[in-house]
Amino acid sequence: MSNIQRHEEIMKSIHKTYIQKNRAYGNSFDQSCDDFGVSAAMVRMSDKWNRLKTLTKNSDIPQGDESIKDTLLDLANYCVMTYMWLENNEKEKENEKENKTNE
C-alpha cells in the first residue's frame, strides 16, 4: 500500500471517529469554542499533547483505550475540528458584516 493510500485510509478512520464521538457527545466541541473561543480547542489539544508526552516518557503506564496512535489520531481530529470552527466563524463574521452593509 502506498503512503497516499494509507493516508486516505487514516483520514477515513479519523472521520469515522468524528462521527461516532459527535453522536455520543453532540457538538460539544463547537459549543465550547463558541463559549470560550479558540482557547477551548487549545485546551483539548493540550490535554492530548500531555497524554502523548506521558505515554512516550513512561512505557510502563497502561495505555488502556488510548494508545500513542489513538492519541495522535485524536489530536489530528481536534486540529481539523479547530480549522472547521475557525472557518465557520469567519463565514459568520462575513455574513454579519454583509448584513450590516445591507441595512
WOMO-V865470 format. One record per residue. PSI is psi in whole degrees, -180 to 180 (NA if undefined). D_LAST is the distance of its C-alpha to the last C-alpha in Angstrom with 2 decimals. Layout:
<<PSI:D_LAST> <PSI:D_LAST>>
This chain:
<<134:56.23> <164:54.24> <-36:51.81> <-44:48.96> <-41:50.05> <-41:50.53> <-45:47.08> <-42:45.58> <-46:47.74> <-42:46.67> <-37:42.96> <-40:43.54> <-42:45.33> <-42:42.49> <-42:40.07> <-43:42.50> <-42:42.70> <-46:38.90> <-46:38.86> <-45:41.78> <-33:40.42> <-36:36.98> <-41:38.90> <-40:40.97> <-4:38.40> <-164:35.10> <52:32.22> <-28:33.40> <-53:32.86> <-39:29.07> <-42:28.99> <-43:31.06> <-38:28.89> <-39:25.71> <-40:27.59> <0:29.41> <-171:27.89> <-19:29.96> <-34:32.90> <-41:33.50> <-41:34.13> <-36:36.32> <-45:38.39> <-41:39.07> <-36:40.02> <-40:42.15> <-44:43.98> <-41:44.80> <-43:45.86> <-39:48.13> <-43:49.58> <-44:50.29> <-43:52.03> <-45:54.11> <-36:55.14> <-26:56.17> <-33:58.07> <90:59.92> <-15:61.32> <-5:63.26> <129:60.15> <132:59.77> <-21:56.65> <-131:56.31> <-9:53.24> <93:51.63> <176:53.54> <-45:52.57> <-44:51.30> <-42:49.25> <-41:47.74> <-41:46.82> <-40:45.14> <-42:43.19> <-43:42.13> <-42:41.02> <-43:38.99> <-37:37.28> <-46:36.45> <-43:34.85> <-39:32.98> <-42:31.65> <-46:30.58> <-41:28.75> <-44:27.05> <-43:25.95> <-47:24.71> <-38:22.67> <-42:21.30> <-42:20.20> <-41:18.46> <-42:16.60> <-40:15.52> <-42:14.42> <-42:12.38> <-43:10.74> <-43:10.17> <-41:8.82> <-39:6.36> <-38:5.26> <-35:5.57> <-7:3.81> <NA:0.00>>
